[in-house]
C-alpha cells in the first residue's frame, strides 16, 4: 500500500510540474545575450522608448551592484505598469534581465 501511495504521489507531482509555465532556455553566453538585447533596444527610436528601457535596465543593475542583499532589488514584478512600459514590452528587455541572472517565477523575475 505504501508503494502504491508513493507512486500516486509521484504521478501527482509530475502532473503539477506540467501545469507550470515553461521556463525559457538556459542562457549559454550571458555577455552575448546582453549585447544582443541592447542591440534590440536601440532599434526603438520613437518617443525615446529604447533609451528609456536602457536607462531603466542600468538602474536595475546599478541598484544590484550597490546593494546586492536588498530584497527589493532582487525581485521585479512583471505586472507593474511602469516595468511593462519601460522594459517588459520591448524586445530585448526581459532577455537582458535573464542574462543578468533573473529567473521567472510566477509573475515576477527573481534573482
Biopython code that builds the backbone (N, CA, C, O; Angstrom):
import numpy as np
from Bio.PDB.StructureBuilder import StructureBuilder

atoms = [
    (1, "UNK", "N", (0.830, -1.199, 0.000)),
    (1, "UNK", "CA", (0.000, 0.000, 0.000)),
    (1, "UNK", "C", (0.860, 1.243, 0.000)),
    (1, "UNK", "O", (0.536, 2.227, -0.665)),
    (2, "UNK", "N", (1.968, 1.208, 0.750)),
    (2, "UNK", "CA", (2.848, 2.376, 0.796)),
    (2, "UNK", "C", (3.440, 2.645, -0.579)),
    (2, "UNK", "O", (3.569, 3.799, -0.986)),
    (3, "UNK", "N", (3.801, 1.583, -1.296)),
    (3, "UNK", "CA", (4.369, 1.762, -2.630)),
    (3, "UNK", "C", (3.342, 2.354, -3.577)),
    (3, "UNK", "O", (3.679, 3.197, -4.409)),
    (4, "UNK", "N", (2.090, 1.925, -3.462)),
    (4, "UNK", "CA", (1.044, 2.468, -4.319)),
    (4, "UNK", "C", (0.815, 3.938, -4.011)),
    (4, "UNK", "O", (0.609, 4.744, -4.919)),
    (5, "UNK", "N", (0.853, 4.288, -2.726)),
    (5, "UNK", "CA", (0.672, 5.693, -2.342)),
    (5, "UNK", "C", (1.819, 6.536, -2.873)),
    (5, "UNK", "O", (1.600, 7.632, -3.390)),
    (6, "UNK", "N", (3.048, 6.027, -2.747)),
    (6, "UNK", "CA", (4.205, 6.773, -3.239)),
    (6, "UNK", "C", (4.106, 6.960, -4.743)),
    (6, "UNK", "O", (4.423, 8.030, -5.264)),
    (7, "UNK", "N", (3.667, 5.922, -5.441)),
    (7, "UNK", "CA", (3.531, 6.029, -6.890)),
    (7, "UNK", "C", (2.483, 7.047, -7.278)),
    (7, "UNK", "O", (2.668, 7.785, -8.246)),
    (8, "UNK", "N", (1.374, 7.105, -6.536)),
    (8, "UNK", "CA", (0.323, 8.080, -6.827)),
    (8, "UNK", "C", (0.831, 9.488, -6.589)),
    (8, "UNK", "O", (0.525, 10.409, -7.345)),
    (9, "UNK", "N", (1.617, 9.647, -5.520)),
    (9, "UNK", "CA", (2.179, 10.972, -5.222)),
    (9, "UNK", "C", (3.112, 11.430, -6.316)),
    (9, "UNK", "O", (3.100, 12.599, -6.701)),
    (10, "UNK", "N", (3.928, 10.510, -6.822)),
    (10, "UNK", "CA", (4.867, 10.865, -7.876)),
    (10, "UNK", "C", (4.118, 11.291, -9.133)),
    (10, "UNK", "O", (4.530, 12.226, -9.820)),
    (11, "UNK", "N", (3.008, 10.597, -9.436)),
    (11, "UNK", "CA", (2.213, 10.978, -10.597)),
    (11, "UNK", "C", (1.603, 12.350, -10.436)),
    (11, "UNK", "O", (1.541, 13.122, -11.393)),
    (12, "UNK", "N", (1.147, 12.663, -9.224)),
    (12, "UNK", "CA", (0.563, 13.977, -8.952)),
    (12, "UNK", "C", (1.614, 15.068, -9.101)),
    (12, "UNK", "O", (1.335, 16.148, -9.621)),
    (13, "UNK", "N", (2.844, 14.769, -8.632)),
    (13, "UNK", "CA", (3.929, 15.748, -8.784)),
    (13, "UNK", "C", (4.223, 15.985, -10.252)),
    (13, "UNK", "O", (4.422, 17.128, -10.666)),
    (14, "UNK", "N", (4.255, 14.931, -11.042)),
    (14, "UNK", "CA", (4.521, 15.078, -12.471)),
    (14, "UNK", "C", (3.427, 15.893, -13.141)),
    (14, "UNK", "O", (3.707, 16.731, -13.999)),
    (15, "UNK", "N", (2.172, 15.648, -12.747)),
    (15, "UNK", "CA", (1.068, 16.408, -13.331)),
    (15, "UNK", "C", (1.164, 17.874, -12.940)),
    (15, "UNK", "O", (0.918, 18.754, -13.765)),
    (16, "UNK", "N", (1.524, 18.145, -11.678)),
    (16, "UNK", "CA", (1.656, 19.530, -11.221)),
    (16, "UNK", "C", (2.792, 20.224, -11.955)),
    (16, "UNK", "O", (2.691, 21.406, -12.286)),
    (17, "UNK", "N", (3.870, 19.497, -12.210)),
    (17, "UNK", "CA", (5.019, 20.094, -12.896)),
    (17, "UNK", "C", (4.648, 20.509, -14.314)),
    (17, "UNK", "O", (5.172, 21.505, -14.814)),
    (18, "UNK", "N", (3.762, 19.778, -14.971)),
    (18, "UNK", "CA", (3.390, 20.134, -16.334)),
    (18, "UNK", "C", (2.458, 21.336, -16.373)),
    (18, "UNK", "O", (2.313, 21.966, -17.420)),
    (19, "UNK", "N", (1.815, 21.670, -15.234)),
    (19, "UNK", "CA", (0.935, 22.838, -15.192)),
    (19, "UNK", "C", (1.719, 24.144, -15.084)),
    (19, "UNK", "O", (1.182, 25.210, -15.386)),
    (20, "UNK", "N", (2.966, 24.076, -14.662)),
    (20, "UNK", "CA", (3.789, 25.275, -14.504)),
    (20, "UNK", "C", (4.149, 25.827, -15.880)),
    (20, "UNK", "O", (4.325, 25.062, -16.828)),
    (21, "UNK", "N", (4.260, 27.170, -15.993)),
    (21, "UNK", "CA", (4.652, 27.729, -17.291)),
    (21, "UNK", "C", (6.066, 27.283, -17.648)),
    (21, "UNK", "O", (6.922, 27.200, -16.767)),
    (22, "UNK", "N", (6.323, 26.999, -18.907)),
    (22, "UNK", "CA", (7.660, 26.552, -19.290)),
    (22, "UNK", "C", (8.684, 27.656, -19.075)),
    (22, "UNK", "O", (8.411, 28.830, -19.322)),
    (23, "UNK", "N", (9.858, 27.266, -18.616)),
    (23, "UNK", "CA", (10.939, 28.218, -18.435)),
    (23, "UNK", "C", (11.649, 28.411, -19.776)),
    (23, "UNK", "O", (11.790, 27.463, -20.547)),
    (24, "UNK", "N", (12.094, 29.637, -20.053)),
    (24, "UNK", "CA", (12.863, 29.856, -21.276)),
    (24, "UNK", "C", (14.162, 29.048, -21.213)),
    (24, "UNK", "O", (14.599, 28.671, -20.126)),
    (25, "UNK", "N", (14.774, 28.783, -22.349)),
    (25, "UNK", "CA", (16.011, 28.016, -22.340)),
    (25, "UNK", "C", (17.110, 28.723, -21.549)),
    (25, "UNK", "O", (17.096, 29.944, -21.394)),
    (26, "UNK", "N", (18.049, 27.939, -21.060)),
    (26, "UNK", "CA", (19.186, 28.480, -20.318)),
    (26, "UNK", "C", (20.029, 29.336, -21.249)),
    (26, "UNK", "O", (20.181, 29.027, -22.431)),
    (27, "UNK", "N", (20.575, 30.415, -20.704)),
    (27, "UNK", "CA", (21.425, 31.309, -21.492)),
    (27, "UNK", "C", (22.863, 30.818, -21.384)),
    (27, "UNK", "O", (23.439, 30.803, -20.296)),
    (28, "UNK", "N", (23.440, 30.416, -22.511)),
    (28, "UNK", "CA", (24.796, 29.874, -22.521)),
    (28, "UNK", "C", (25.861, 30.962, -22.466)),
    (28, "UNK", "O", (26.918, 30.761, -21.869)),
    (29, "UNK", "N", (25.598, 32.101, -23.075)),
    (29, "UNK", "CA", (26.590, 33.171, -23.128)),
    (29, "UNK", "C", (25.919, 34.483, -22.702)),
    (29, "UNK", "O", (25.420, 35.221, -23.551)),
    (30, "UNK", "N", (25.900, 34.782, -21.393)),
    (30, "UNK", "CA", (25.204, 35.980, -20.915)),
    (30, "UNK", "C", (25.690, 37.285, -21.555)),
    (30, "UNK", "O", (24.882, 38.164, -21.854)),
    (31, "UNK", "N", (27.000, 37.415, -21.766)),
    (31, "UNK", "CA", (27.525, 38.653, -22.356)),
    (31, "UNK", "C", (26.975, 38.857, -23.753)),
    (31, "UNK", "O", (26.565, 39.963, -24.105)),
    (32, "UNK", "N", (26.964, 37.810, -24.547)),
    (32, "UNK", "CA", (26.424, 37.910, -25.907)),
    (32, "UNK", "C", (24.932, 38.235, -25.871)),
    (32, "UNK", "O", (24.450, 39.052, -26.655)),
    (33, "UNK", "N", (24.202, 37.588, -24.953)),
    (33, "UNK", "CA", (22.768, 37.851, -24.829)),
    (33, "UNK", "C", (22.520, 39.301, -24.433)),
    (33, "UNK", "O", (21.611, 39.936, -24.970)),
    (34, "UNK", "N", (23.311, 39.839, -23.503)),
    (34, "UNK", "CA", (23.158, 41.249, -23.110)),
    (34, "UNK", "C", (23.421, 42.164, -24.302)),
    (34, "UNK", "O", (22.666, 43.108, -24.537)),
    (35, "UNK", "N", (24.481, 41.892, -25.052)),
    (35, "UNK", "CA", (24.792, 42.719, -26.218)),
    (35, "UNK", "C", (23.677, 42.667, -27.256)),
    (35, "UNK", "O", (23.310, 43.695, -27.825)),
    (36, "UNK", "N", (23.134, 41.470, -27.507)),
    (36, "UNK", "CA", (22.031, 41.342, -28.458)),
    (36, "UNK", "C", (20.789, 42.077, -27.959)),
    (36, "UNK", "O", (20.081, 42.717, -28.737)),
    (37, "UNK", "N", (20.535, 41.981, -26.665)),
    (37, "UNK", "CA", (19.373, 42.659, -26.079)),
    (37, "UNK", "C", (19.503, 44.170, -26.212)),
    (37, "UNK", "O", (18.540, 44.850, -26.567)),
    (38, "UNK", "N", (20.678, 44.691, -25.932)),
    (38, "UNK", "CA", (20.911, 46.137, -26.065)),
    (38, "UNK", "C", (20.736, 46.545, -27.527)),
    (38, "UNK", "O", (20.166, 47.597, -27.817)),
    (39, "UNK", "N", (21.224, 45.715, -28.443)),
    (39, "UNK", "CA", (21.041, 45.996, -29.872)),
    (39, "UNK", "C", (19.573, 46.099, -30.246)),
    (39, "UNK", "O", (19.188, 46.975, -31.020)),
    (40, "UNK", "N", (18.752, 45.212, -29.702)),
    (40, "UNK", "CA", (17.309, 45.258, -29.983)),
    (40, "UNK", "C", (16.690, 46.519, -29.385)),
    (40, "UNK", "O", (15.841, 47.154, -30.011)),
    (41, "UNK", "N", (17.113, 46.879, -28.182)),
    (41, "UNK", "CA", (16.555, 48.076, -27.538)),
    (41, "UNK", "C", (16.913, 49.350, -28.298)),
    (41, "UNK", "O", (16.120, 50.291, -28.331)),
    (42, "UNK", "N", (18.091, 49.392, -28.904)),
    (42, "UNK", "CA", (18.486, 50.599, -29.642)),
    (42, "UNK", "C", (17.648, 50.821, -30.890)),
    (42, "UNK", "O", (17.649, 51.918, -31.449)),
    (43, "UNK", "N", (16.930, 49.787, -31.337)),
    (43, "UNK", "CA", (16.080, 49.933, -32.518)),
    (43, "UNK", "C", (14.812, 50.736, -32.217)),
    (43, "UNK", "O", (14.148, 51.209, -33.138)),
    (44, "UNK", "N", (14.476, 50.892, -30.942)),
    (44, "UNK", "CA", (13.299, 51.673, -30.554)),
    (44, "UNK", "C", (13.699, 53.142, -30.492)),
    (44, "UNK", "O", (14.339, 53.578, -29.536)),
    (45, "UNK", "N", (13.323, 53.891, -31.503)),
    (45, "UNK", "CA", (13.703, 55.298, -31.551)),
    (45, "UNK", "C", (12.514, 56.224, -31.277)),
    (45, "UNK", "O", (12.694, 57.315, -30.737)),
    (46, "UNK", "N", (11.314, 55.802, -31.641)),
    (46, "UNK", "CA", (10.123, 56.642, -31.456)),
    (46, "UNK", "C", (9.871, 56.891, -29.978)),
    (46, "UNK", "O", (9.778, 55.951, -29.189)),
    (47, "UNK", "N", (9.763, 58.140, -29.613)),
    (47, "UNK", "CA", (9.447, 58.506, -28.236)),
    (47, "UNK", "C", (10.553, 58.214, -27.248)),
    (47, "UNK", "O", (10.344, 58.356, -26.043)),
    (48, "UNK", "N", (11.725, 57.810, -27.713)),
    (48, "UNK", "CA", (12.828, 57.525, -26.809)),
    (48, "UNK", "C", (12.642, 56.252, -26.001)),
    (48, "UNK", "O", (13.267, 56.083, -24.953)),
    (49, "UNK", "N", (11.775, 55.341, -26.486)),
    (49, "UNK", "CA", (11.480, 54.123, -25.730)),
    (49, "UNK", "C", (12.719, 53.279, -25.464)),
    (49, "UNK", "O", (12.889, 52.772, -24.356)),
    (50, "UNK", "N", (13.586, 53.120, -26.458)),
    (50, "UNK", "CA", (14.796, 52.311, -26.283)),
    (50, "UNK", "C", (15.726, 52.903, -25.242)),
    (50, "UNK", "O", (16.265, 52.187, -24.399)),
    (51, "UNK", "N", (15.912, 54.220, -25.305)),
    (51, "UNK", "CA", (16.781, 54.887, -24.326)),
    (51, "UNK", "C", (16.194, 54.779, -22.919)),
    (51, "UNK", "O", (16.927, 54.575, -21.951)),
    (52, "UNK", "N", (14.882, 54.917, -22.809)),
    (52, "UNK", "CA", (14.229, 54.770, -21.503)),
    (52, "UNK", "C", (14.420, 53.351, -20.980)),
    (52, "UNK", "O", (14.712, 53.156, -19.800)),
    (53, "UNK", "N", (14.256, 52.365, -21.849)),
    (53, "UNK", "CA", (14.466, 50.972, -21.458)),
    (53, "UNK", "C", (15.882, 50.729, -20.974)),
    (53, "UNK", "O", (16.090, 50.057, -19.964)),
    (54, "UNK", "N", (16.861, 51.272, -21.690)),
    (54, "UNK", "CA", (18.262, 51.076, -21.291)),
    (54, "UNK", "C", (18.575, 51.787, -19.979)),
    (54, "UNK", "O", (19.305, 51.253, -19.144)),
    (55, "UNK", "N", (18.028, 52.990, -19.790)),
    (55, "UNK", "CA", (18.241, 53.697, -18.511)),
    (55, "UNK", "C", (17.623, 52.915, -17.350)),
    (55, "UNK", "O", (18.188, 52.854, -16.258)),
    (56, "UNK", "N", (16.461, 52.321, -17.602)),
    (56, "UNK", "CA", (15.798, 51.527, -16.561)),
    (56, "UNK", "C", (16.618, 50.284, -16.237)),
    (56, "UNK", "O", (16.791, 49.946, -15.066)),
    (57, "UNK", "N", (17.125, 49.602, -17.260)),
    (57, "UNK", "CA", (17.975, 48.433, -17.021)),
    (57, "UNK", "C", (19.251, 48.821, -16.281)),
    (57, "UNK", "O", (19.711, 48.089, -15.404)),
    (58, "UNK", "N", (19.821, 49.967, -16.632)),
    (58, "UNK", "CA", (21.008, 50.458, -15.926)),
    (58, "UNK", "C", (20.693, 50.691, -14.451)),
    (58, "UNK", "O", (21.508, 50.372, -13.585)),
    (59, "UNK", "N", (19.521, 51.243, -14.160)),
    (59, "UNK", "CA", (19.124, 51.469, -12.767)),
    (59, "UNK", "C", (18.991, 50.145, -12.024)),
    (59, "UNK", "O", (19.427, 50.034, -10.878)),
    (60, "UNK", "N", (18.390, 49.132, -12.667)),
    (60, "UNK", "CA", (18.270, 47.808, -12.030)),
    (60, "UNK", "C", (19.649, 47.249, -11.688)),
    (60, "UNK", "O", (19.883, 46.802, -10.565)),
    (61, "UNK", "N", (20.558, 47.276, -12.660)),
    (61, "UNK", "CA", (21.890, 46.699, -12.455)),
    (61, "UNK", "C", (22.680, 47.515, -11.425)),
    (61, "UNK", "O", (23.361, 46.939, -10.577)),
    (62, "UNK", "N", (22.596, 48.832, -11.490)),
    (62, "UNK", "CA", (23.292, 49.679, -10.520)),
    (62, "UNK", "C", (22.800, 49.415, -9.107)),
    (62, "UNK", "O", (23.601, 49.308, -8.179)),
    (63, "UNK", "N", (21.484, 49.310, -8.939)),
    (63, "UNK", "CA", (20.926, 49.009, -7.618)),
    (63, "UNK", "C", (21.437, 47.661, -7.110)),
    (63, "UNK", "O", (21.768, 47.527, -5.932)),
    (64, "UNK", "N", (21.500, 46.671, -7.989)),
    (64, "UNK", "CA", (22.000, 45.355, -7.589)),
    (64, "UNK", "C", (23.465, 45.401, -7.178)),
    (64, "UNK", "O", (23.862, 44.770, -6.199)),
    (65, "UNK", "N", (24.256, 46.143, -7.921)),
    (65, "UNK", "CA", (25.677, 46.231, -7.603)),
    (65, "UNK", "C", (25.921, 46.984, -6.295)),
    (65, "UNK", "O", (26.789, 46.608, -5.507)),
    (66, "UNK", "N", (25.153, 48.043, -6.072)),
    (66, "UNK", "CA", (25.336, 48.858, -4.871)),
    (66, "UNK", "C", (24.763, 48.211, -3.619)),
    (66, "UNK", "O", (25.290, 48.400, -2.523)),
    (67, "UNK", "N", (23.682, 47.448, -3.779)),
    (67, "UNK", "CA", (23.004, 46.847, -2.628)),
    (67, "UNK", "C", (22.539, 45.434, -2.974)),
    (67, "UNK", "O", (21.338, 45.182, -3.073)),
    (68, "UNK", "N", (23.491, 44.505, -3.158)),
    (68, "UNK", "CA", (23.146, 43.161, -3.628)),
    (68, "UNK", "C", (22.276, 42.350, -2.671)),
    (68, "UNK", "O", (21.593, 41.419, -3.099)),
    (69, "UNK", "N", (22.291, 42.686, -1.392)),
    (69, "UNK", "CA", (21.498, 41.918, -0.425)),
    (69, "UNK", "C", (20.121, 42.505, -0.174)),
    (69, "UNK", "O", (19.358, 41.960, 0.624)),
    (70, "UNK", "N", (19.786, 43.602, -0.838)),
    (70, "UNK", "CA", (18.488, 44.256, -0.646)),
    (70, "UNK", "C", (17.418, 43.494, -1.433)),
    (70, "UNK", "O", (17.455, 43.482, -2.664)),
    (71, "UNK", "N", (16.461, 42.855, -0.735)),
    (71, "UNK", "CA", (15.450, 42.035, -1.424)),
    (71, "UNK", "C", (14.644, 42.780, -2.484)),
    (71, "UNK", "O", (14.284, 42.190, -3.503)),
    (72, "UNK", "N", (14.354, 44.061, -2.267)),
    (72, "UNK", "CA", (13.511, 44.775, -3.239)),
    (72, "UNK", "C", (14.197, 44.938, -4.596)),
    (72, "UNK", "O", (13.518, 45.148, -5.601)),
    (73, "UNK", "N", (15.519, 44.847, -4.645)),
    (73, "UNK", "CA", (16.224, 44.959, -5.917)),
    (73, "UNK", "C", (16.418, 43.596, -6.575)),
    (73, "UNK", "O", (16.920, 43.515, -7.697)),
    (74, "UNK", "N", (16.030, 42.539, -5.896)),
    (74, "UNK", "CA", (16.201, 41.184, -6.408)),
    (74, "UNK", "C", (14.912, 40.611, -6.998)),
    (74, "UNK", "O", (14.904, 39.486, -7.498)),
    (75, "UNK", "N", (13.830, 41.379, -6.940)),
    (75, "UNK", "CA", (12.534, 40.939, -7.469)),
    (75, "UNK", "C", (11.940, 42.035, -8.341)),
    (75, "UNK", "O", (11.919, 43.203, -7.954)),
    (76, "UNK", "N", (11.463, 41.656, -9.509)),
    (76, "UNK", "CA", (10.807, 42.586, -10.428)),
    (76, "UNK", "C", (9.413, 42.042, -10.716)),
    (76, "UNK", "O", (9.263, 40.908, -11.169)),
    (77, "UNK", "N", (8.405, 42.850, -10.452)),
    (77, "UNK", "CA", (7.014, 42.478, -10.689)),
    (77, "UNK", "C", (6.699, 42.665, -12.175)),
    (77, "UNK", "O", (6.701, 43.787, -12.679)),
    (78, "UNK", "N", (6.430, 41.566, -12.863)),
    (78, "UNK", "CA", (6.148, 41.623, -14.301)),
    (78, "UNK", "C", (4.836, 42.327, -14.622)),
    (78, "UNK", "O", (4.625, 42.751, -15.758)),
    (79, "UNK", "N", (3.948, 42.456, -13.633)),
    (79, "UNK", "CA", (2.663, 43.117, -13.851)),
    (79, "UNK", "C", (2.712, 44.624, -13.595)),
    (79, "UNK", "O", (1.727, 45.323, -13.832)),
    (80, "UNK", "N", (3.843, 45.124, -13.116)),
    (80, "UNK", "CA", (3.984, 46.544, -12.838)),
    (80, "UNK", "C", (3.876, 47.334, -14.149)),
    (80, "UNK", "O", (4.584, 47.045, -15.114)),
    (81, "UNK", "N", (2.991, 48.323, -14.173)),
    (81, "UNK", "CA", (2.731, 49.084, -15.405)),
    (81, "UNK", "C", (3.977, 49.800, -15.919)),
    (81, "UNK", "O", (4.233, 49.807, -17.124)),
    (82, "UNK", "N", (4.755, 50.400, -15.019)),
    (82, "UNK", "CA", (5.976, 51.100, -15.443)),
    (82, "UNK", "C", (6.983, 50.114, -16.028)),
    (82, "UNK", "O", (7.621, 50.408, -17.039)),
    (83, "UNK", "N", (7.130, 48.945, -15.400)),
    (83, "UNK", "CA", (8.049, 47.933, -15.930)),
    (83, "UNK", "C", (7.605, 47.493, -17.326)),
    (83, "UNK", "O", (8.424, 47.404, -18.240)),
    (84, "UNK", "N", (6.320, 47.222, -17.488)),
    (84, "UNK", "CA", (5.808, 46.795, -18.793)),
    (84, "UNK", "C", (6.101, 47.834, -19.870)),
    (84, "UNK", "O", (6.515, 47.495, -20.979)),
    (85, "UNK", "N", (5.881, 49.108, -19.529)),
    (85, "UNK", "CA", (6.056, 50.189, -20.496)),
    (85, "UNK", "C", (7.535, 50.417, -20.820)),
    (85, "UNK", "O", (7.892, 50.609, -21.982)),
    (86, "UNK", "N", (8.389, 50.397, -19.803)),
    (86, "UNK", "CA", (9.798, 50.760, -19.994)),
    (86, "UNK", "C", (10.695, 49.611, -20.440)),
    (86, "UNK", "O", (11.662, 49.826, -21.171)),
    (87, "UNK", "N", (10.379, 48.388, -20.003)),
    (87, "UNK", "CA", (11.276, 47.258, -20.256)),
    (87, "UNK", "C", (10.538, 46.037, -20.795)),
    (87, "UNK", "O", (10.888, 45.522, -21.857)),
    (88, "UNK", "N", (9.529, 45.575, -20.080)),
    (88, "UNK", "CA", (8.863, 44.317, -20.394)),
    (88, "UNK", "C", (8.209, 44.272, -21.756)),
    (88, "UNK", "O", (8.126, 43.209, -22.370)),
    (89, "UNK", "N", (7.742, 45.415, -22.237)),
    (89, "UNK", "CA", (7.070, 45.457, -23.528)),
    (89, "UNK", "C", (8.003, 45.660, -24.705)),
    (89, "UNK", "O", (7.551, 45.732, -25.847)),
    (90, "UNK", "N", (9.300, 45.754, -24.444)),
    (90, "UNK", "CA", (10.273, 45.992, -25.510)),
    (90, "UNK", "C", (11.093, 44.736, -25.776)),
    (90, "UNK", "O", (11.522, 44.058, -24.842)),
    (91, "UNK", "N", (11.309, 44.431, -27.047)),
    (91, "UNK", "CA", (12.173, 43.306, -27.400)),
    (91, "UNK", "C", (13.563, 43.557, -26.834)),
    (91, "UNK", "O", (14.148, 44.619, -27.044)),
    (92, "UNK", "N", (14.077, 42.582, -26.125)),
    (92, "UNK", "CA", (15.415, 42.694, -25.548)),
    (92, "UNK", "C", (15.410, 43.004, -24.064)),
    (92, "UNK", "O", (16.408, 42.761, -23.386)),
    (93, "UNK", "N", (14.317, 43.534, -23.542)),
    (93, "UNK", "CA", (14.283, 43.932, -22.134)),
    (93, "UNK", "C", (14.383, 42.770, -21.169)),
    (93, "UNK", "O", (15.258, 42.747, -20.304)),
    (94, "UNK", "N", (13.493, 41.809, -21.313)),
    (94, "UNK", "CA", (13.487, 40.668, -20.390)),
    (94, "UNK", "C", (14.677, 39.755, -20.655)),
    (94, "UNK", "O", (15.227, 39.178, -19.717)),
    (95, "UNK", "N", (15.086, 39.611, -21.912)),
    (95, "UNK", "CA", (16.247, 38.751, -22.191)),
    (95, "UNK", "C", (17.511, 39.334, -21.536)),
    (95, "UNK", "O", (18.378, 38.580, -21.093)),
    (96, "UNK", "N", (17.619, 40.658, -21.473)),
    (96, "UNK", "CA", (18.761, 41.274, -20.788)),
    (96, "UNK", "C", (18.745, 40.891, -19.307)),
    (96, "UNK", "O", (19.768, 40.491, -18.753)),
    (97, "UNK", "N", (17.579, 41.016, -18.672)),
    (97, "UNK", "CA", (17.476, 40.690, -17.249)),
    (97, "UNK", "C", (17.746, 39.209, -16.996)),
    (97, "UNK", "O", (18.340, 38.860, -15.976)),
    (98, "UNK", "N", (17.327, 38.349, -17.890)),
    (98, "UNK", "CA", (17.618, 36.917, -17.755)),
    (98, "UNK", "C", (19.116, 36.677, -17.863)),
    (98, "UNK", "O", (19.657, 35.823, -17.161)),
    (99, "UNK", "N", (19.795, 37.424, -18.739)),
    (99, "UNK", "CA", (21.249, 37.278, -18.875)),
    (99, "UNK", "C", (21.969, 37.737, -17.604)),
    (99, "UNK", "O", (23.027, 37.209, -17.258)),
    (100, "UNK", "N", (21.393, 38.715, -16.917)),
    (100, "UNK", "CA", (21.958, 39.179, -15.641)),
    (100, "UNK", "C", (21.825, 38.082, -14.586)),
    (100, "UNK", "O", (22.650, 37.988, -13.677)),
    (101, "UNK", "N", (20.793, 37.257, -14.707)),
    (101, "UNK", "CA", (20.611, 36.168, -13.760)),
    (101, "UNK", "C", (19.210, 36.023, -13.209)),
    (101, "UNK", "O", (18.935, 35.087, -12.458)),
    (102, "UNK", "N", (18.309, 36.943, -13.572)),
    (102, "UNK", "CA", (16.929, 36.842, -13.104)),
    (102, "UNK", "C", (16.265, 35.607, -13.714)),
    (102, "UNK", "O", (16.522, 35.251, -14.864)),
    (103, "UNK", "N", (15.416, 34.968, -12.928)),
    (103, "UNK", "CA", (14.643, 33.811, -13.384)),
    (103, "UNK", "C", (13.172, 34.109, -13.162)),
    (103, "UNK", "O", (12.795, 34.743, -12.176)),
    (104, "UNK", "N", (12.355, 33.649, -14.078)),
    (104, "UNK", "CA", (10.900, 33.875, -13.952)),
    (104, "UNK", "C", (10.332, 32.942, -12.897)),
    (104, "UNK", "O", (10.628, 31.747, -12.866)),
    (105, "UNK", "N", (9.506, 33.520, -12.032)),
    (105, "UNK", "CA", (8.815, 32.760, -11.003)),
    (105, "UNK", "C", (7.450, 33.391, -10.838)),
    (105, "UNK", "O", (7.324, 34.509, -10.340)),
    (106, "UNK", "N", (6.415, 32.652, -11.266)),
    (106, "UNK", "CA", (5.048, 33.191, -11.258)),
    (106, "UNK", "C", (5.017, 34.448, -12.124)),
    (106, "UNK", "O", (5.358, 34.395, -13.305)),
    (107, "UNK", "N", (4.610, 35.584, -11.540)),
    (107, "UNK", "CA", (4.505, 36.838, -12.284)),
    (107, "UNK", "C", (5.627, 37.804, -11.892)),
    (107, "UNK", "O", (5.436, 39.020, -11.884)),
    (108, "UNK", "N", (6.806, 37.243, -11.566)),
    (108, "UNK", "CA", (7.958, 38.052, -11.170)),
    (108, "UNK", "C", (9.223, 37.506, -11.798)),
    (108, "UNK", "O", (9.276, 36.363, -12.252)),
    (109, "UNK", "N", (10.241, 38.353, -11.812)),
    (109, "UNK", "CA", (11.600, 37.919, -12.116)),
    (109, "UNK", "C", (12.351, 37.984, -10.791)),
    (109, "UNK", "O", (12.314, 39.003, -10.102)),
    (110, "UNK", "N", (13.025, 36.910, -10.440)),
    (110, "UNK", "CA", (13.703, 36.791, -9.147)),
    (110, "UNK", "C", (15.187, 36.523, -9.383)),
    (110, "UNK", "O", (15.558, 35.734, -10.252)),
    (111, "UNK", "N", (16.012, 37.180, -8.611)),
    (111, "UNK", "CA", (17.460, 36.948, -8.687)),
    (111, "UNK", "C", (17.905, 36.228, -7.436)),
    (111, "UNK", "O", (19.090, 35.929, -7.283)),
]
sb = StructureBuilder()
sb.init_structure("model")
sb.init_model(0)
sb.init_chain("A")
sb.init_seg("    ")
for serial, (resi, resn, name, xyz) in enumerate(atoms, 1):
    if name == "N":
        sb.init_residue(resn, " ", resi, " ")
    sb.init_atom(name, np.array(xyz, "f"), 0.0, 1.0, " ", f" {name:<3s}", serial, name[0])
structure = sb.get_structure()
